Amino acid sequence: MKLDRLQSIGRCVSLLALRFALAVPFWRSGLTKWDGFLQLSDSARALFTDEFRLHLFGREVPFPMPDVFAHLSGTAEVCLPVLLVLGLATRFAAAGLLVMTGIIQLTEPDGWANFHLPWAAMALALVVFGPGRIALDTLVCRFLQARRARRG
């Protein structure tokens, strides 16, 4: 019985740690893309317009609609980490960061071993295992189950 409890605590704490570990680098990157509330920085626009290129089939291709991608990236890098830390829509947030990691890999292919692979592994684990017990998702599920049980 004690081993089951210890494993349960370990699972809760490790999933919480995964959520924070994945959220931090994206949050920090997202903060650099904004000059104020809903005001994208000029440097973020410049990155997607002038510097970032997609590495596809041995060619470097400019981002289509760089202003749209800059806004989407900046928004996702701020919103998805907040959802992860709160444990709210955790699987959705982790899947979004997994997709972003794939796009980042296509943009900066040399970062796969040190950054992209660990990010992808953390995101995939959260998609598969969910947020754990220390999360708003868990509270929402318990509330909905109790409500359903009361209805009959």
Secondary structure, 3 states (H helix, E strand, C coil): CHHHHHHHHHHHHHHHHHHHHHHHHHHHHHHCCEEECCEECHHHHHHHHHHCEEEECCEEEECCCHHHHHHHHHHHHHHHHHHHHHCCCHHHHHHHHHHHHHHHHHHCHHHHHHHHHHHHHHHHHHHHHCCCCCCHHHHHHHHHHHHHHHHC
